[in-house]
């Protein structure tokens, strides 16, 4: 199986959507009478949380890549123009 990068923001967004779907299903089945005002904050808050997690993940990966590339470029430069 090929390896792929982990995207935690998408995982958070998926969990939020599953929560909303569960709420709608419970409301439709009559086991839970949720007001419509419940869904808007959950949706908007979940999307905000997913965006924040994505941004943090981007910053961590960018910093890690910059640190790794600077560690690889620590060798002294060879003679230039000597010839």
C-alpha positions, 0 to 999 in steps of 0.5 A: 500500500502506498503511503500518503500524507495525513490530513487531520483537518479533513478528519476533523471536518469528517467527524463534524459532518458525521455528528451533524448526520447523526443529529439529523438522523436522530431528529428524523427518527423522532428519538431526539428533537433538536432545535434548528439552532443546534446545527448552525453552531456545530457546522460553523464551529466544526469548519472553523476547527477543521480550518485551524487544524489544517493551518497548524498542520501546514505550519508544522510541516513547513517548519519541519521541511525548512529545518530538514533542508537547512540541516542538509545544506550545512556542508562547506562549499567546494572550491569555486572558480579554481581552475 
